């Protein structure tokens, strides 16, 4: 073993050292000292590559080695195919896979290069553990975070979890066991985090929705009909064909580096590359135009763009008439579209909640169904030639504008309603809100509508008005025809893999009686009241599968101090000692996604990938499927026993070996042989037939029956959500109640050094990014007596964090920014997640991390 790598492992107790576990986690001082030591040793030895760090060349020999094709499973959504080099049983190098169908998707980023660091991380969980003072009868929740750990055998651990699940089920009902699945492990169509859904569903336990990055999806889905599914945009390679590309609310060079080159290729071909962001990001530095907008006001900018497009008649009339709801007639009495069936004995139709609410995993089957022409035949329009009512599929020239009366029912076209609704959203109105000059807004509208095709590369608008942001983006696309075409799309990710058969794996008992997810943001009220949807709902166990709610979710102090103490047992599958692991009672070590075989069929790349097992698991780590297989042995549930009696290979074959897949040359055997198989065109266009999964088959910028993302028994204002309507963020606006005390807008930036809360201890990345910081403009710092590099305390009513201040002129005055991902123990005190906002919006139920205000002062305490 190379000296630098050897010293690092010996110093931190990694590699083959004796069993050690952190009690509270590594201290900030120890971490910084160790990072410096490792960096110094690496520099002294003249090496910086993982290959050199792990090689053993002391005897001058050439160790046996081989390459293995695998997949990066982290949630940047890149799904990069990689080749790992294994030497004497250890992974020593990683590179991009050159043997893929479309070379444009061959990429690897600095996080990908550091996988060996994460794989052999000193912070790995190697053995099953139990908190010393915890038991089913006496959980001693007050000791979480400070207790000693006891090592268990796998059989002891599996039985203990099973006994707890059975005890809760027998005494409080199966739904008292809550399962939270997230992105801390791979998002495979087989393997990784989704296995938590399989185990929960086969046993009738409750599944939790993470409430992360779904708000604007829900707004887009109201218009396109996709619900809050991610199935929205064209393949990322299609960015190259946009003549105008809006990078809105995102910084792809950091968050999705695998996509950024497509954007630069568009720019080099002469496209308008426009970045709309409050801060001067890496993307902004490369843009043809940067639009620095006031934080949280983006929907107002979008609505003003709509106003300008309409006022200048830059819309696509043919697309409006043929592909959108523009000519549909809206009833004055109930706000619904007029249908011929409204005049029968039953009267106006009773509409289903639409888009369909419920768990994300069901969206592909409940939504995304495009209706036939026969199913849409009852929609009524006004025939401009006959000056009378007509059927939508039989009228050659439906009127786009006007008010009419049909059989005594007063109606207005949807297009007229939108035009009137947007009339007051002028560039001057928006300038006062957004601080974007009115003439700039006009320029943006002209670019988007006339320098087409145009694409909106959407980020996740993490403010309380995010649902309106999504509706506005989708409406911009609808009225200009910038959707379903080469170079024209909106939203997040591409279409799912319809040829895969995932239902038997995710829902072993089928869909009958399946309960909706419960949003995480609703859990606090459930814990306080013991009620949900008007019924008793005790919560006894929280099981985290690849989830780190303590580290990743908003209002961290409330989670630690108020929520977790109300839960008797917390179980976590994780590969490292995350913040959540440290507050758990039972910890089960799961494998890194290079330590087992799995299949990645992500919607956002035109491939399906096979991920080979690269190396044997560290310690006693097991893949999640096998963890649940161990627990199932002690549950005594026949359905669960039957499901887990299948081998992993049998589970994979059920998913992949389908008739539809065979037509594309896809099978498990072929995947193992090829590694990567293309299942779509390189630059695939979503909704190319321009038929949409709404009830009308058209883009419905007028939403006749708005629905909450998940039914939590709380009303929404349906009248408000018929058309995009601006509302302020919850907290982060100048007129808010909190603004007087906390005048600085706080933003959580995605960085190239972390992936959510992963890669935190990788020495290669920490050499470049050694500790947490708060970015702020020198103007704000000077007025507070803060110098660059001072330790500062950012605080509000929810909590505080202490870290270094880093001056950055690219940060907007009146705004500060925290990098996402850093764990609590690497701050001097507190954490950036103590500051963030966990307000529950009953419509979108999305965590509005950036909807946060703080004040900052120089820290006068001791820095240890």
PyMOL commands that set and color helices and strands:
alter all, ss='L'
color gray80, all
select helices_A, chain A and resi 3-12+28-45+50-54+103-105+110-113+115-119+141-143+154-172+174-176+195-203+215-224+236-241+252-255+257-268+282-285+298-311+317-323+340-343+360-366+374-376+414-422+427-434+438-450+466-480+503-506+520-529+549-552+556-566+579-582+624-632+638-644+648-656+659-662+668-674+763-768+778-782+824-826+832-835
alter helices_A, ss='H'
color red, helices_A
select strands_A, chain A and resi 65-71+81-87+90-96+129-131+149-151+177-181+206-209+244-248+272-276+289-291+329-331+380-383+388-391+403-406+409-413+454-458+518-519+531-532+535-536+541-545+569-574+586-589+598-600+607-611+676-678+744-749+773-776+791-796+799-807+815-819+829-830+852-858
alter strands_A, ss='S'
color yellow, strands_A
deselect
rebuild
show_as cartoon
